[in-house]
Amino acid sequence: MIITDNITALAIVIPLMAVLLFMGLWSFRLFFSYKITDKNITVNLFHILPIYRISFAKIVEMHTAPVHEVALIPGVHLFTRPFARRVVIEMKDTWTFFRFAFLTPDNPDVFIAEIKKRLPAST
């Protein structure tokens, strides 16, 4: 009797935990969005309020990296997908302590290509 109750409880709790985990990870997409303009990359909160800008003039280098390689590097981590590949943006002349920004667009390679098309010729 007790074993059956425990198994029933586990059969309910485990799928419920999986659903809650999925919803929690998916909710990051509601918080941040990225917009590429002619002069910068803008990170928006709730897809409306701009909270961070990366000027194209400040970009030194961009590349992709897995989350385990960059998770502990100091920088601005603004991710929409917690375990996805990061776009690592190295910046120059920042007034803050952070020299790196880490973003997680849906397709990192297309995101980098789109930015490189808009970068000034001097960089």
C-alpha angles and dihedrals in degrees: 000000000000093000091051091051091051093049091049091050091050091048088058100037100047097055090042090053091049091052092048091049091050092049091048094051092044092051091071087075089062093056104050136030132172127226125188114210130176093271108024152003112257124202111207128200112224088356090284115061116068109223104164136023130193111199116218088226090064097050113110101168141351132198141145125256136175117256095249092060096053106027095100098037112110110247146099106303108194105163133169095186113043100206101030129111112281128227103225113208117190113202135195130213095021117168090210130071092251118090095175134062122196120202132173111209119175092256111023096188093052090045091054092045091051091051093047089054089058100041117113114259092244094068 
